[in-house]
Amino acid sequence: MEIVRQSQNCLTSQDPPLIERAAGDYGWAAVTAINIAIGRTAPAELLDSQDPQCAAPLSGL
């Protein structure tokens, strides 16, 4: 249950910067979406591993 809470905290802290970047750079958003869809990029790669909220959830990957 703790990993679920930590994952939620990570996503909550990472959503605003990702949304801001996607809104400001449509090319990056499109290429990133395609790369995730075809498996070239894992969604976890978009998260900041230096963010303390994400350290525990990303360490398990």
N, C-alpha and C positions, 0 to 999 in steps of 0.2 A: 504494500500500500504506500510505503514511503517513496518508492521510485515513481509512482504515479504522481504524487504531490510534487516531487522534484521536477518531473518532466513538465507538469503544468506551469510551475514557476519559471522554468527555462523558456517555454514558449511565450509566456506572458511578457518576459523581459525582451525577447527577441522579435516579437511581432512588429512593434512600432518601427524599428530601423529597417526591417525587411520591406514593410509596406511603403515606407518613405522612399526607399531606394527604387522599388518597382514603379511607384508613381512618378518618380523623377527621371527614370531611364527605362522607357518601354522596350528598347532593344535588349537590355540586360534581362528584363522580365521575360520576354519571349524566348530568348535563347536558354535561359535557366529552366523555364517550364518545359521546353522541348527536351533538354538534356535530362531532366528528371523523368520525363515520360518514357524516354528510350533507355533509361538505366545508366546513362553515362555519368550522371551526378546523383549521389545519394542525398535525400533531403537533409540529413544530419550535417552534411557539409556546409549548409547555409548558416548553421548556428555557430556562434562565437564560442570556441572552446575555452577562451580566457575569461568568459563571463562566469562568476562564481555560482550563479543560478544553474548553469549548464554543466559544470564540471562533473558532477556525479552521474547524471544521465548519459553524458557522452562517453564517460570512462567505461561504461558497460558495452559499448559498441565495438 
